């Protein structure tokens, strides 16, 4: 095949966005220029890489294979550039971090401190759910991932950052608010607002109740911790969320934590990356910074 790095970078952007328009915007090119480069790449490969159905763009099977190779090639080139920067003693680099949506309540605070110390480092932050984080680990599209329980299906380096307790929340007017030592079984009578499929918080909640021989009789699915908090405030039901997400609502007395037996669910936050991955200087610096200083910078609300 006779292809160029320019074609690969353009293809990667179109494949990631599944949009020629958004790729053109990201790369500061015209859409015809993007389309021409993709067409030339397809001619070199000898197979179509995209198909368009209506207004939507999809990867063909050949396109999916090209995306996999393309990510590996570009990641290797980025790594080489970072190595040479390190050899020249340059304090710069590109740090790609993917974090669980719940972790976004504290990661920006860590990044702010880190970036003040390393102003030459460019940071890309992807905030998503557990399912997408596993994809980022699998295809090596992130240098570091911050999330809850590490998966058992991958060889990873996973290091504990700090505690991540999950607690049951209710509006202050709820009949259970202010009660002590509430039996866990009592929660089966309540409606729970839960996160979407693929969320680590939802998986932990469901696993916890199964382990105790219980089930949630009535649930309402919501797409974010913020929507759950607002729903609980409005009286739609109870929620089970990370204590990290509740600082403002607890301080303003908009929500209360229920005193339930067997709770909180005690979890941990981890910073992780693929085993055998060579961390760039920027990634290694951030990993060391998080492990050594996050406990001093971050403070959990009091239970």
N, C-alpha and C positions, 0 to 999 in steps of 0.2 A: 504493500500500500504506500502511496505517496501522499502524505498528509503533513500539515503544519501545526505547530503549537497554537497559532492563532485560531485555526479551525477547531482545535480541541477545546480551547477556552470558551469560544462562542457556543459550541455544541453543549458543553457542560452547563452553561447558563440557561440555554433554552430548555435542556432536559430537566434542570432543577425547577424552573418556573413553569414548565409546560406552556410557554408563551413566548412568541417571537418579539412581541411588543415590550414585555417586561425585561427580556434579555437585552434588547436594544437600549432601553433606558439605563439599565445597570451598567452596560459597557460603554455608554455614551457614543453609540453608533446609530445609524439610520436602520430602519427595519429592512429595507432592501439589501443593505450591506450584510446584515445578519443572515437573511435568507440565501444570499448568494454564497456565503462561506459554508453554510450547512449543505447546500446543493452540491458544492464542489467536494465536500467530505463524503457525501453519499455516493457521488460518482467514483471516488477513489475506493470506497468500500465495495461498491457494486451492489448495494442493497439499500432500500429505503430505511431511514432511521426514525422518521416520524410519519404519522398519518393524521389527517384532520377530518373529524366527523362533526359537521355543523360548524360551530365556532370554537370547538374544543380541540386541543392538540394532545395526541397520545404518543408514547414511545412504542415502536414496533419491537418484536423480539430482538432483532438486530440492534435496535437502539438501546435496549436495556443492557445488552452485552457491551456495547460501545461505552455506555455510561459507567459501567463497572471498571473497564480498563482505563477510561479517561480519568476517573477519580484517582486511581492508583498512580497514573503517570504524573498528574498535576500535583498530587500530594508529595511524590518523590522529589519533584523539581522544587517545590516550596521548601521541603526539608533541606535540600542541597543548598538553597539560597540562605537559609538560616544558619547552616553549618559554616558557610563561608563568611557570613556576617560575624559569627562568633570568633572565627579565626582572625578577622580584622579588628576585633575588639569593639564592634559596633553595638550600642545599647538600643537595639530596635528589634523589630520582628512583628509577626502577625500571630495573635493568640485567638484560637477558635474555641469557644466554650459553649457547651449545651447544658442546660439545667432544667430540672423539673419545675413546672409552673409554680409550685409551692415554694421552691427555693428562691424564686425571684423576689420574695419578700426580704431576703437578706443578702443575696449575692451582689446587687448593685452597690451596697454599702462597702463590701469587700473590694469590688472593682474600683470604686472611687479612690480608696486609699492606695491600692496597687498602682493605679494609673498616675497618681500624683508623684509616686516614687519613680515610675518608669514612663515618662511622657513620650518616649519614642516608640513605645509598643502600641500597635494598632489592635484593637479588640473587636471581635465579632461575637455577639451573644445571641444564642438561639434558645428561646423559652418554649417548652413544649411538654407533652405528657410522656409517661413512661414508655409507651409503645414506640414513639418516635425517637426517644433517647436510645433505645436498644438498636434501632436502625442506624443511628449516628455512630454507635460503638462498632456495629457490625461492618459498616462500610468505611470506617475510619475518617468520617467527614468532620469530626471534632477532635481537637487535641486532648481536651479534658471534659469529663461529664460529672456533674454534681446531681446526685439523686439518692433515693432511699435504697432499699435492699438490693445488693448486686445480683444479677441473674446467674443462675447455675449453669447456663448453656454456653458460656464463653470463658475463655482464659483471660482474666483481667488482673490488673493491679488495683485493688480497692482498699482505700484507707479511710478510717473513721475521722470525721470532722468534729461532730458534736451531737448531742441528743436531739431527737425530733419527736416529742410526745404528741400523741393524738388525743384530743379531749372532746367530750360531748358538750355542745353549746345550746343554749336556749335563750329566749327573750326573758328579761327580768320578771315579766308578768306570768310566766309559765307556772303551773301548779307544783312542779318539781323543784323550781328555783328556791334555794335556801334550805332544802331538805338535806339531811346527812345520810351517808351510807345507803344510797338507793340500790336495791337489788338489780343486778344486770338484767334479769328476766323482765323487769318492769318496762324496759325500753321496747320490748316487743309490741307494746300497746300503742307506741307512738309512730307517727309518720316521720321518716328520715329523708332529708335532702342529700343526695349522693352525687359524686362526680361521674363523668362519662366513662364508658368502657375504655380501657387503656390507661386509666389514671392509677398511679401508685397508691394514692390515698384510698381509692375505692377498693383496690385489691386487698390492701391491709385491713380495711373494715370488714369486707366479706370473709376473709380468712379468719379474723378474730372471732366473729360470731359463729362460724362453723366449728372452730376449735372448742367453743364453749357449748356446743350442741343447741345453738339458737339460730333464729333467722329473723330478718326484718320483714314484718308482715306488710308494711306499706312504705313505698319509696317514691320519690320524685327525682328524676335525673336532671342535673344542671351542669353546665359546661365549665364552670370556674369556681374557685373558692369565694370570689367576690359575690357571685350570684347566690351561692349558698348562704353566705352571711346575711345578705339583704333579704333572702327568703325567710331565714330564721327570725330576723328582726320583725318581719311582717306577720309572723305567726303561722307560716305554712307548715312548719314542722321543726324537728331538731336536726342538728348537723354534727358531724364528727370530723374535725379538721385539725391540722397541725397548729400547735400553740404559737408557732412563728407567724401565723397569719392574723393573729387576733389582738395585737398590741393596742391599736387605736380604739377598737370597739370595746375592749375591756376597760380602758382608761376612761372612756366617755360613758361607761355603764349602759351601753346599748345591748350588750350581750353578757351572759353569765356562764360560767363553767359549772356543770352539774357534778355533784359529788357521788359518783357511781362506783360500786364495787368492781374490782378487777381493772379499773381504768385509772390513769390513762394507758393507752397502748404505747409501750416503750419501743421506739424505733431509733435509728441512727441516720445521720446524713453521711454520705461517702463522697469522696472525690476519686475518680477512677479513669483508667485508660487501658487500652489493649496490652496484654502481656507481650513483651518484646518490642514495643513501640519506642523509638528514640524520641524523647521529648526535646523540643527546641529549648534554647536558653530562656525564652519568654515563658513557655509552658512550665518548665522546671521551676523558674522563679515564682510563678503564681502558685504552683502546687506547694512549694515550701512555705510561701507566705500564708496560705490558707491553713496548713497544718500547724504552723507555729503561732499564728497570731489571731485566728478567727475567734478563739475563746475570749481574748481580751477586747476585741472590737465589738462583738455581738453580745447582746444580753437578752435572754428570754423573759417574757412577762412572768410574773409570779403566779404559781398555781393557787 
